[in-house]
Amino acid sequence: MKKYNKKENFSLSFEIEFFEKLLKDNPEFIDALIPLAEAYTKAGEYEKGLDIDKRLSKILPDDPVVRYNLACSYSLVGRIDEAFEALHAAIGMGYNDFRHMDADPDLSGVRNDQRYQKMISDFAEKKRSKKWNG
């Protein structure tokens, strides 16, 4: 996790407080939930970020980026099986920024698992076979 200076910590705390207040009046306000989840993650409050990402995945069940972020949150808290499940769903929904996946520090727990390369290979093979078949 990145270390922040005093000014950055204050800014992050302000962001979190601001978005939390917005959500008191409207708990499903997507434009507050998304940056709040990110702010929690930046602050190292991974469980809180996971809670927000789970809420977002219920509000936006077919959004591949929301599902990808859920996978990242699960990975950060060490729930690797659930991270794989969410990542698999994200890819199945169309998430295809594999270069980002390979570099995203939030997914390091997933990438360190032997299932990661197999999952990526399986999706690449599936994509190739679709091109050949249709």
Residue, then its C-alpha position, 0 to 999 in steps of 0.5 A: m500500500k502506498k504511503y501518503n503524506k499528511k496533506e494526502n491523508f487529509s484529502l483522503s479522509f475528507e473524500i471518505e467523509f464527503f461520500e459517506k455523507l452523500l450516501k446517508d441520504n441516498p445509499e444507492f448513489i452510484d456516483a458516490l459509491i464508486p469513488l468511496a470504494e476507491a478511497y477506502t482501498k487507497a486508505g487501506e480499509y479493504e473490508k470497507g471497500l469490499d462492502i461497497d463493491k459488493r453493494l455495487s455488484k448488486i446495484l449493477p449486476d451486469d457491469p464488468v468493471v464493477r465485477y472486476n473491482l469486486a475481484c480486486s477487493y476480494s483479492l486484497v482481503g485474501r479471499i482468493d476463491e471469491a476473487f477468482e469467481a468475480l474475475h471470471a464473471a467480469i471477463g465473461m461479461g466482457y472485461n478484457d483489459f488483460r494488460h491491466m490485470d497483469a499489472d494491477p497490484d490489487l490482484s497480486g493475490v490472484r496472480n500468485d495463484q496457479r489458477y490465474q494463468k489457466m483462467i487467462s489461457d482458457f479465455a484466450e482459447k475460447k476467444r480464438s475458437k469463437k473467431w474461427n467459428g464465427 
